[in-house]
Amino acid sequence: MDGSTVIFPAEDVRVGLAEDLAPFVAVIKHSLSGTLQVAWTATATNMEGTAQGTVALPVAPAQSLFDLLKEVELAVHGVEDEGDDFEE
């Protein structure tokens, strides 16, 4: 995933607190297993510079595009939409 960037909307986060961000799916060319080390950067409106580090993201087993679309539908709406049947 060299060179890919995910940008999240600005959140009001205080020191020592956490904020859950929107889930995302990264599609890669070659299969991986285990975890993926991802660099992150954050800025603040009240100070110069950036905070940065790395986070280990779990790699899910390979899935079909249809399975991924079903998972997105479930995550967005909380239940499977019976009107949108994705068939392989």
N, C-alpha and C positions, 0 to 999 in steps of 0.2 A: 504494500500500500504506500510505497514511497511517493511522496508528493501529493497525497490526498488531504483535503481539509474539510472538517465538519465545523460549521459555525452555529452556535446556539443563540437564541435571543438573550438579551441582557436580563440578569436576575439581580434582585436585591439580596446579597448574601453578606452576613457579618462574619468577622473572624471567629473561627472555631465552630461555625455552623455549616451545614451541608444543604444542598439543594438538588433534588432529583431532576434530571434533564430528560428531554424526550428521547425515547429509544431510537436507534437507527440500525440499519442493516448495511454492512459493507460486503459487496460482492467482489470476490477475488478470482483471478485466473487459475491459480493452482491451489489444490487443497492443502489445508494446514490442520494441525491438531494441537491441543494444549492451550497455550495463551499467546496473545500477540502483544508485544510491548509497544505502547503508543505514547508519543510525546504530546503534552498539553501545554497551553499557554493561556493565561488569564490577565486581563487588565482591569484597572479601577479608574473611576472618574475622578477620585479625590487624591490621586498620587501619580507621579511619573514612573515609568518603567513597567515591567511585567513580572508576574510570578510564573514559574514553569516547573515542569517535572515530567515524570512518566507514570503510566498506569498500565497494569496488566489486564487486558480484556480477554475473557474466555472465548474460545473459538467453538462455535456450535458445529455439530455434525453437518455434513453436506445435505442440502435439501433441494427439492425441485422448486422452480419459480412459482408453481401453483401453491405449494405448501407455504412458501414465504408470504404470498398474497393473502392466504387464509389467516396467517398469524398477524399480519398487519391489520386486517379487518377486525380481528378479535381484540387487538390492543387498542384500536381507535374507538370501537363501539362497545366493547366489553362483552359482546355475545356474537355468535356466528350469525350473519345475515343470511337467512334461508333463501332470499331472492337472488343472491349472488353465488351461484354454485360454480366453482372452478373445477373443471374436469381435466384430467391429464390426457 
